[in-house]
Amino acid sequence: MRMMVRFSVPIEKGNKAFKDGSLRQTVETLMKKIKPEAAYFSSLDGTRTGMLFFDMDEPSQLVEVAEPLFLNLDAAVEFIPVMNMDDLQKGMAKAAKAKG
């Protein structure tokens, strides 16, 4: 299932992690592990925020993805199922058939 993981790092912890290199190391390690199809980084509500879009093979991957973010960065982490346009069109076609 295609998922988006959004994580936000608190300012104080993010500053420390940036300075000691653990911010970069944690994100790079996670990117290598899940091989996201897209990754975006920004600020959200004044915190360092990342959004990674990846295919989740099984629910246990939630732990593999979230724990390094929790442990290394004190990050707030959210997982959100997402679709691309092909998925949306397929779902709409199925819904239209079920409706009629």
Buried (B, 14 or more C-beta within 10 A) or exposed (E): EBBBBBBBBBEEBBEBBEEEEBBEEBBEEBBEEBEBEEBEEEEEEEBBBBBBBBEBEEEEBBEEBBEBBEEBBBBBBEBEEBEEEEEEEEEEEEEEEEEE
